[in-house]
Each structure stands twice: as structure tokens, then as C-alpha cells.
Amino acid sequence: MSYTPDPYTFIVSKEDWSLHRKGYQDQQRHQEKVRDVIRQNLPDLITEESIIMSDGKGVIKVPLRNLEEYRFIHNYQKHKHVGQGNGDSKVGDILAEDKPKEEGKGGKAGNKAGEDIIETEISIEDLEEMLFAELELPFMEEKDKKDLETIAVRFNDVRKKGLMSNIDKKRTILENLRRNATSGSPGIHGISPDDLRYKTWEDVAVPRSSAVIIAMMDTSGSMGNFEKYCARSFFFWMTRFLRRQYEKVEIVFLAHHTEAKEVTEEEFFTRGESGGTICSSVYQKALEIIDARYPSASYNIYPFHFSDGDNLTSDNERCIRLIGELLGRCNMFGYGEVNQYNRGSTLMSAYRHIKLERFMHYVIKEKGEVYAALKRFFHKQEGGSGS
Amino acid sequence: MSGEMEQLEYAIAEITEIASGLGLDHYPMRYEICPADIIYTFGAYGMPTRFSHWSFGKIFNKMKLQYDLGLSKIYELVINSNPCYAFLLEGNSLIQNKLIVAHVLAHSDFFKNNVRFSATNRNMVESMSATAERISQYELIYGAQTVEAFIDAVLAIQEHVDPQLIKPHRYDKRQQTEEKIRRAKQANQQTERGGRSGHYDDLWALELHDDTAVQEGQTAAASFPPEPEKDVMWFIQEYSEALEDWQRDIMSMLREEMLYFWPQMETKIMNEGWASYWHQRILRELDLTSDEAVEYAKLNASVVQPSRHSLNPYYIGLKIFEDIERRWDQPTPEEQRRFGREPGKGREKIFEVRELDSDVSFLRSYLTKELVRDLDLYIFEKQGPEWKITDKAWENVRDQLVESRINGGAPYIVVQDGNYNRAGELVLKHQYEGIELDLKYLERTLPYVHLLWGRMVHLESVVEDKKAIFSYDGQKHYRKLI
């Protein structure tokens, strides 16, 4: 075939498209919007079981309902569709089955295009970053400096003499290049002792800080799974938050019903006991432990108590007195009440009247409020610095 | 490298010649070889020069991810323009490109000759570029977030335009609308006075009654728009009191873009069927080595592969075109007698179909009993938790398929009243024909309409066989079942 292409019918070209970045730019804008949605959903996300029960690593899935492009559409579920079979389809064949009532979570079978719930993944660390950006540690105090300073080394200088193991290769090469260039034979060759450069360090004093959380919880019969779960979510984030602020954070778990004892984390969250409740027992125990192990001169102490509000009425007065004593030793005292049915609460009726700056309380009615509680206890101080 | 380009150019020349010989009438072609991310960008935006918006970024992200994971691949992208741009994926083999070029030439022929495309702007590449430029100017002036939020709202109703091709000479929609209102008022005053000045006044009056019957508690004089208005985008852009000039400008530009894309939505099955039909015919004319033949067969099979549960437009369209050609080539004695159909007219017939039909008429006229059976098409619906095949009667299948293609598959919504309650409230009406709206989406879309209209908005539809009115006043949603 002898056909000469007519240049006007078609043109084939191949250009450099590397500067065409529009797709990536809008992709990034979309991802910013995704982050905004996550930020708005923080209250629900932080109490996700997959996080609270995890080791704090890994990723979780977040549904992105707000980022769907809403418009008027037909109801996919309620209308008929045409499909195609392999030649053997019969009336009555079942093509797919929806899982019963699980909105928004993989409850869709393969062939459905209509309800397309978009999800994104976010690592727990990123989530933490977003959450903690909104929190601040109030009433932080400088503790006894002498004990708490540690010496750290910081490499911040370069000298001509030093230890061979601390040689700064980059600067040595640069020196060599410079010397060779000035002597008229550029390049890297003949490294002389004159070229050698060493990194050296300086001792710096870093204040060492440590904190202890006294996690107290009512484990009496009236504390159900929901109550414990809320408390657990709260302590999960609180611990992680304090770990950011302090070099060392210890946690003491104190469980109580009519009497208090120190337990392991495992026991703390899982064990339930029957019987009544005397809250002052745990405050007394906390005081004992603080006095014995965590002198307030060297520790920032954060006692937090979670309960369902049930207490022996006659015990309330004692509780208030002990809180006062605890506050003498601690940075703050937090009381969280999990009370989903809005029952009358003996403890709150007493605590409501405590007017101490460092005593804080919050009543959690639903899971989403764990976030609100965190924000109440660790709110940003006015004026910003909040020391 | 340049050897490859030469080979490709040679192949394109050959294919172009064959296509022209077979009767395809396409625009001059511009082939551009692009890397994958560029092809996917164009795919997500629908056009290389389109404006920036996060929703395109979202589609791009999804498509690119599928490509990276090897789940899907776009081999080409073709733009309805003159000259016609076709983007080929870098790294396509020569034989892949041969198939694609043949396919793309048929698309170009379709764009040029199908009547649905007769009014499309063939300089849309430049127009969209100008739109993008203007939108980014507005971003500089009014702030990117403000502009973005506004575009979000416009995109929510962008499908509701009126793509009709037949328009009065020197058509000015606004003038027409106002003329109608003026005439209606006049006629109304006359009937009120009881006076008759002409022979045909009673006819005008009849028309009026028809129009106003649907509007409860409103007099004819107040009816605005004079007739239910299909072009919601136009109506809002023209009559909303909440919009600033730049916002009207963006709305009118996005409306133009939608009108440009509309014929492609309306002819998806035909267009893909036509292109698949022709790449097969053309490739038959080429001398392929045995390796090429195998590779071609594989790629062709993946393009026209029937998909389970959903319909592959390439496959359905191809089968219908082949069937039309066969039936007009070899009409049965009965067809010859009843319709006077002469044998051997297959090719002629399919060219006629590609010129005059859209998916709706294509399916309605040419999806036959035999095709429904051979393709094993069925109707399925949800019964309880199960998706079940409920019907295989061929007329029902055909009608269902036709119905799903009406109005490009989008619900048919009109402006019923632009001055409801005499308070400038907007009433949209869903022309219910048995398929309900998704209520969650509906209630999330109304706030967008409210943003555009600036006053309370209502949408009338049908839920569980009862009339239902959904309203939004800027703060709260209201539902009223009647």
C-alpha cells in the first residue's frame, strides 16, 4: 500500500504534560475537605471501639457522608432495574442480598451502585494530632527543679579538632572542595588533616517532668458496660494526651465499691462487683498512695474519678472534704459522671456546689460526649499560654 | 521511539482511509499521546480545560487509584470538538492503538452526524478554558471558599436544564417567558371583564385553564413561570434575587457545559455501540500478524464483554446495531410484504439510525424480543433484603430500559412556581412516573437550591403513592404528606 498521509486529516503529537497538575491539585483540595469532615466528626470517632480497644496504632475507617455530591436522584432501592445474565437467568433468581439494617457499613452487595458510602482511612496518630490540637493542659506546675533536671547532649557546633567518630563528612568534603578549588585543581581529592571537621556537642539541661494519673472508678453493680466504656474512652485519650506533655506518665488504677483497692488496668476495665458505693473510700486510698509514692513536689498529679453518680448520701460530705485535701496536693481534680438516663445523682447534687477553680466535673449522657468532657477538662486557657 | 511514531502514523493513515471508504464521516483528528495521570485527569473532568473543583479531584483520585491497582484502564478519551481531539494512553501497543483509532473515528463520526449533537458547541475546548479562567478570576476577587461553596450548590442542580433542540427562530427565553406572562395577563383581564375582542379568545382561555389547573389557590395572572419550566438552572440564574452578577455568570457557564455534555449522556449506548461496531469492522480489513490478532481479540473481548447485573453499553449497543443491520439486510418475507423492506439495506439503515436516534428511541424501536432473549436481559428489584429477578417479559424489559434512559436517567424536575405564597418562594415539582426520589439526597439538596434562590424552597413529589411536599427555609426542613 502506498498511502501518503494527508497532513490536514490528522495530526499525532506527544507533548510534555508534566506541568499539567490540575488533577493533583483538586485531589489535594478534596483531601483537605476530607480532613475537615473528620475534624467535625471527632466526637463520634474518638469513642470508636476499634480505637479504644486497640493498642493505639493502625488506621480506622471514617464514613464521609458530607462529601457526597448531593443532588436529586431516584431511590435506587425502590425501583426496577434491568440486568443481564449469562443466558440461564430465571424469574425468582436472587442476585444479591442486603445485610439486615446496617446503614452505611458495607451493607451493600456487589451489584448496587446507588448507595455508595464513601469512606476514608485515617491513622490513629493523625486523629490524635487533630484532637490534641484542641486541648491544653491546665494548671501545669513547675516542680522541684533540682531533682528533675536531666542532662541531654545537643550537637550544635563544628570544630577542627574532635573525636574521629564524630567526623562531619559533608563539611569535610566541602572544605576539601574549597581548598582544591582555590589551589586551581577543582574536585575531591587529597583530603588533608586540615580539611577535617568534627561535630561537637554541648550539655544542656532539660527539665524532666513526670505526671501521674490517679484513675479512679466505681466498679459497683450499678456501673454497666456503657458507663465503663465511656470511662475507658476517656482514660485512653487522657493517658495519650498526658504522655505528650510529660516525659513520663504513670497511671494508678483504683477500683472501688464500698472499699477501694489498687488494681491492674485489665481488672480496672473489666471487673465488676456487686454491692453499694462509698466514694470516699477511693479518695482516701488516693491520698494514701500520693503521700507514699508520688510527692507533689516532684509530680504533677491528676486524679480523675468516674462514677454513675450513685453514692451513699451520708458519705457525700466526707467526699467533699477529701477532694479539698486532694486538691492541696494535685494539679486538678476531675469528676466524670456517666449518666445516660439523666437519673438523679447523689454525688452531683453535692459536687455541684463545690466552687473550686481546680475541681471540674462533667456529666456524660452519650458516647459522643466523651469528647466534650475531654474538652472541658483540658480546655484552652484564656489568654492562650495557660501555664 | 520515532520509529514507533512513524508506525502509528502509518497505521492511522491506513485506518482513516478504510473508515472513509466504509462511509464514516468524521472531523479532522488530533491525536495526542498522554501519560496515564493526564488521561485520568481528562477523564475525571470530562474535558482537559475544565474548571477546577474538588469533586473532580475526588473522581480523579478514585479513577487513578483503580488504575494503579490494575482494576481498570482507560485506553483513550475523545472530545466532541472540531477538530476532534483524541487522547491515547502512553504505552499502548500498536495494535491497541489501531483498535482505539478505529473506535475513536466512529465516535467522531457520531458527534458530527447524530442530530442530538447538532447544537453542541464544537469549540467547547476553548469555551471551557475561558470558563476556567473566569472562575479562577472570581476566586481571586471573592475568595476561593466562597466561589467553591457556590459551585457546590450549582453542581447539585446542574442536570436540570432543558436540552430541547427545537426552538423558535431567534429564540430568547426570557423574552418568550415574559411575552407569555403578558399575554396570559391580558387574556385573564379580558375574561374577567367578560369582554371578547377576537374570535379565538376562548382558545387562549382554554390554554390558560390547563396551565393553572395544577396551581392551587393562585390566579392565572400570577402564574410564574407561565408554563412549568424544565430548565431549573436557567430559571434560577435568570430570576433569583439572591445572586450577584458573578454568580449568574458562573451558573450560565456551567449550564452551557451541561448542555454540551447532555447529548453524550443521551446517546451513551448508541455512541459506544456504534464505535464498537466500527472498530470491529475496520480491524477486519487490516492485515494483522497472528500475535496482533490474538492481542486484538483479547482487547476487543474486554471492551464488549457483557457484565453481570449491570449493562455494558458497548455490548448492548453493538448487538443492537448488528441486529438492525442483519434485519435490514435480510428482511423476512413478512417484513418485505408488510413494510416494503428491500433486502441489502442494512448498512444504509444503521447510518440512518446513528443520525436520527437517541438511546430512548434506539431502545424503544430496535430492542426486539429476540435480542432480549439472546442477551438474557431481565428486570430485577428489591424484595425485602433480596435483589431478585422479577420479570423477563421482553416488552417490560425494553420499557424499563427505555424509562431508565429518559432525561439522561435523572429525575424530571420542573419549576412549578417562582412566586409561591406571593412571597417569592420557589416550588419545584418532580414529574413522578412511578419512581420515587431518594429522600435523604433530596433533603440534602434543598439547602443548595435555597442558597441559589435565597428564599424558601419547596419540592413536590410522591412518596408511597401520596403527594409529598418537602420544604427548606434556610434553617429547617419541613415534610408535608397530603
Boltz contact constraints between the chains, C-beta under 6 A:
constraints:
  - contact:
      token1: [A, 3]
      token2: [B, 13]
      max_distance: 6.0
  - contact:
      token1: [A, 5]
      token2: [B, 13]
      max_distance: 6.0
  - contact:
      token1: [A, 9]
      token2: [B, 16]
      max_distance: 6.0
  - contact:
      token1: [A, 9]
      token2: [B, 28]
      max_distance: 6.0
  - contact:
      token1: [A, 10]
      token2: [B, 12]
      max_distance: 6.0
  - contact:
      token1: [A, 10]
      token2: [B, 29]
      max_distance: 6.0
  - contact:
      token1: [A, 11]
      token2: [B, 30]
      max_distance: 6.0
  - contact:
      token1: [A, 12]
      token2: [B, 9]
      max_distance: 6.0
  - contact:
      token1: [A, 12]
      token2: [B, 31]
      max_distance: 6.0
  - contact:
      token1: [A, 13]
      token2: [B, 32]
      max_distance: 6.0
  - contact:
      token1: [A, 14]
      token2: [B, 33]
      max_distance: 6.0
  - contact:
      token1: [A, 17]
      token2: [B, 34]
      max_distance: 6.0
  - contact:
      token1: [A, 17]
      token2: [B, 38]
      max_distance: 6.0
  - contact:
      token1: [A, 20]
      token2: [B, 38]
      max_distance: 6.0
  - contact:
      token1: [A, 23]
      token2: [B, 41]
      max_distance: 6.0
  - contact:
      token1: [A, 23]
      token2: [B, 60]
      max_distance: 6.0
  - contact:
      token1: [A, 26]
      token2: [B, 52]
      max_distance: 6.0
  - contact:
      token1: [A, 26]
      token2: [B, 54]
      max_distance: 6.0
  - contact:
      token1: [A, 26]
      token2: [B, 56]
      max_distance: 6.0
  - contact:
      token1: [A, 26]
      token2: [B, 57]
      max_distance: 6.0
  - contact:
      token1: [A, 27]
      token2: [B, 57]
      max_distance: 6.0
  - contact:
      token1: [A, 27]
      token2: [B, 60]
      max_distance: 6.0
  - contact:
      token1: [A, 27]
      token2: [B, 61]
      max_distance: 6.0
  - contact:
      token1: [A, 29]
      token2: [B, 54]
      max_distance: 6.0
  - contact:
      token1: [A, 29]
      token2: [B, 57]
      max_distance: 6.0
  - contact:
      token1: [A, 30]
      token2: [B, 54]
      max_distance: 6.0
  - contact:
      token1: [A, 30]
      token2: [B, 57]
      max_distance: 6.0
  - contact:
      token1: [A, 30]
      token2: [B, 58]
      max_distance: 6.0
  - contact:
      token1: [A, 33]
      token2: [B, 54]
      max_distance: 6.0
  - contact:
      token1: [A, 69]
      token2: [B, 55]
      max_distance: 6.0
  - contact:
      token1: [A, 70]
      token2: [B, 156]
      max_distance: 6.0
  - contact:
      token1: [A, 70]
      token2: [B, 441]
      max_distance: 6.0
  - contact:
      token1: [A, 70]
      token2: [B, 444]
      max_distance: 6.0
  - contact:
      token1: [A, 70]
      token2: [B, 445]
      max_distance: 6.0
  - contact:
      token1: [A, 71]
      token2: [B, 156]
      max_distance: 6.0
  - contact:
      token1: [A, 71]
      token2: [B, 445]
      max_distance: 6.0
  - contact:
      token1: [A, 72]
      token2: [B, 411]
      max_distance: 6.0
  - contact:
      token1: [A, 72]
      token2: [B, 413]
      max_distance: 6.0
  - contact:
      token1: [A, 72]
      token2: [B, 445]
      max_distance: 6.0
  - contact:
      token1: [A, 73]
      token2: [B, 438]
      max_distance: 6.0
  - contact:
      token1: [A, 73]
      token2: [B, 441]
      max_distance: 6.0
  - contact:
      token1: [A, 74]
      token2: [B, 411]
      max_distance: 6.0
  - contact:
      token1: [A, 74]
      token2: [B, 435]
      max_distance: 6.0
  - contact:
      token1: [A, 75]
      token2: [B, 436]
      max_distance: 6.0
  - contact:
      token1: [A, 75]
      token2: [B, 438]
      max_distance: 6.0
  - contact:
      token1: [A, 77]
      token2: [B, 382]
      max_distance: 6.0
  - contact:
      token1: [A, 78]
      token2: [B, 436]
      max_distance: 6.0
  - contact:
      token1: [A, 79]
      token2: [B, 435]
      max_distance: 6.0
  - contact:
      token1: [A, 80]
      token2: [B, 379]
      max_distance: 6.0
  - contact:
      token1: [A, 80]
      token2: [B, 381]
      max_distance: 6.0
  - contact:
      token1: [A, 80]
      token2: [B, 400]
      max_distance: 6.0
  - contact:
      token1: [A, 81]
      token2: [B, 380]
      max_distance: 6.0
  - contact:
      token1: [A, 82]
      token2: [B, 377]
      max_distance: 6.0
  - contact:
      token1: [A, 82]
      token2: [B, 379]
      max_distance: 6.0
  - contact:
      token1: [A, 82]
      token2: [B, 397]
      max_distance: 6.0
  - contact:
      token1: [A, 82]
      token2: [B, 400]
      max_distance: 6.0
  - contact:
      token1: [A, 82]
      token2: [B, 401]
      max_distance: 6.0
  - contact:
      token1: [A, 83]
      token2: [B, 309]
      max_distance: 6.0
  - contact:
      token1: [A, 83]
      token2: [B, 378]
      max_distance: 6.0
  - contact:
      token1: [A, 83]
      token2: [B, 380]
      max_distance: 6.0
  - contact:
      token1: [A, 84]
      token2: [B, 306]
      max_distance: 6.0
  - contact:
      token1: [A, 84]
      token2: [B, 311]
      max_distance: 6.0
  - contact:
      token1: [A, 84]
      token2: [B, 377]
      max_distance: 6.0
  - contact:
      token1: [A, 85]
      token2: [B, 376]
      max_distance: 6.0
  - contact:
      token1: [A, 87]
      token2: [B, 376]
      max_distance: 6.0
  - contact:
      token1: [A, 89]
      token2: [B, 376]
      max_distance: 6.0
  - contact:
      token1: [A, 89]
      token2: [B, 378]
      max_distance: 6.0
  - contact:
      token1: [A, 89]
      token2: [B, 389]
      max_distance: 6.0
  - contact:
      token1: [A, 91]
      token2: [B, 389]
      max_distance: 6.0
  - contact:
      token1: [A, 91]
      token2: [B, 392]
      max_distance: 6.0
  - contact:
      token1: [A, 93]
      token2: [B, 389]
      max_distance: 6.0
  - contact:
      token1: [A, 94]
      token2: [B, 386]
      max_distance: 6.0
  - contact:
      token1: [A, 94]
      token2: [B, 388]
      max_distance: 6.0
  - contact:
      token1: [A, 95]
      token2: [B, 309]
      max_distance: 6.0
  - contact:
      token1: [A, 95]
      token2: [B, 380]
      max_distance: 6.0
  - contact:
      token1: [A, 95]
      token2: [B, 387]
      max_distance: 6.0
  - contact:
      token1: [A, 96]
      token2: [B, 387]
      max_distance: 6.0
  - contact:
      token1: [A, 97]
      token2: [B, 385]
      max_distance: 6.0
  - contact:
      token1: [A, 97]
      token2: [B, 386]
      max_distance: 6.0
  - contact:
      token1: [A, 98]
      token2: [B, 385]
      max_distance: 6.0
  - contact:
      token1: [A, 111]
      token2: [B, 309]
      max_distance: 6.0
